[in-house]
Amino acid sequence: MPPIWSIGIAGSETHLADALSGLLTNPAERATLELTEAMSFTPAAVSDALFADMQNHFSEEQMVELAATIAMENYRARINRVFLLASEGRNQPQS
């Protein structure tokens, strides 16, 4: 999958899974991206329908790992904002 900045997603009302639909290769990827987006809201907005969809693709153990990883990345992103920590530039687009 290309870096997110290279695909030209614009506007805060765009759902990431919809914007990336042409790049997602299977329903499990789409469900995972929808979970990531839902867990990024404050408060988290994981619907029963999304949870059921995740159960169609992943075991309970896999869902725990996915949720924990998404939560940790959200934690890191939020704490970085508090201290105004910026990217070290390791994954910047090539000009």
C-alpha positions in Angstrom: 0.0 0.0 0.0 1.4 3.4 -0.8 2.0 5.9 2.0 -1.1 7.7 3.1 0.2 11.1 2.0 0.7 10.0 -1.6 -2.9 9.1 -2.3 -4.4 12.6 -1.9 -7.1 12.0 0.7 -8.8 15.4 1.5 -11.4 16.5 3.9 -12.1 15.3 7.5 -15.5 13.8 6.5 -13.9 11.1 4.3 -13.9 7.7 5.9 -10.4 6.2 5.4 -11.7 2.8 4.4 -13.8 4.4 1.7 -11.0 6.6 0.5 -8.7 3.6 0.3 -11.2 1.1 -1.1 -9.3 0.7 -4.4 -6.2 -0.3 -2.5 -7.7 -2.7 0.0 -7.4 -6.3 -1.3 -9.9 -8.0 1.0 -12.8 -7.5 3.4 -10.5 -8.2 6.4 -8.3 -5.2 5.5 -11.3 -3.0 5.2 -12.7 -4.1 8.5 -9.4 -3.5 10.2 -9.1 0.0 8.8 -12.7 0.7 9.9 -11.8 -0.5 13.4 -8.7 1.7 13.4 -10.7 4.7 12.4 -13.5 3.9 14.9 -11.0 3.5 17.8 -9.4 6.8 16.9 -12.5 8.8 17.8 -13.1 10.3 21.3 -14.9 8.4 22.6 -14.1 5.3 20.6 -17.1 4.5 18.3 -16.9 0.8 17.6 -20.4 -0.3 16.7 -21.9 -3.8 17.3 -22.0 -4.2 13.5 -18.3 -3.5 13.1 -17.4 -5.8 16.0 -19.5 -8.6 14.4 -17.7 -7.9 11.0 -14.3 -8.2 12.7 -15.4 -11.5 14.2 -16.1 -12.8 10.7 -12.5 -12.3 9.8 -10.4 -12.7 13.0 -10.2 -15.0 16.0 -10.6 -13.6 19.5 -6.9 -13.6 20.0 -6.3 -11.8 16.7 -8.9 -9.2 17.6 -7.2 -8.6 21.0 -3.9 -8.1 19.3 -5.4 -5.7 16.7 -7.2 -3.7 19.3 -4.2 -3.5 21.6 -1.9 -2.3 18.8 -4.4 0.3 17.5 -4.9 1.6 21.1 -1.1 1.8 21.7 -0.6 3.8 18.4 -3.5 6.1 19.4 -1.9 6.6 22.8 1.5 7.4 21.3 -0.1 9.8 18.8 -2.0 11.6 21.5 0.9 11.9 24.0 3.1 13.2 21.1 0.5 16.0 20.6 0.7 17.0 24.2 4.4 17.6 24.1 4.4 18.8 20.5 6.6 16.0 19.4 7.0 15.9 15.6 8.1 13.1 13.3 11.8 12.5 13.0 11.4 12.5 9.3 12.1 8.8 8.8 9.0 8.2 6.6 8.6 11.4 4.7 7.5 11.5 1.1 10.2 11.8 -1.5 10.2 15.1 -3.4 
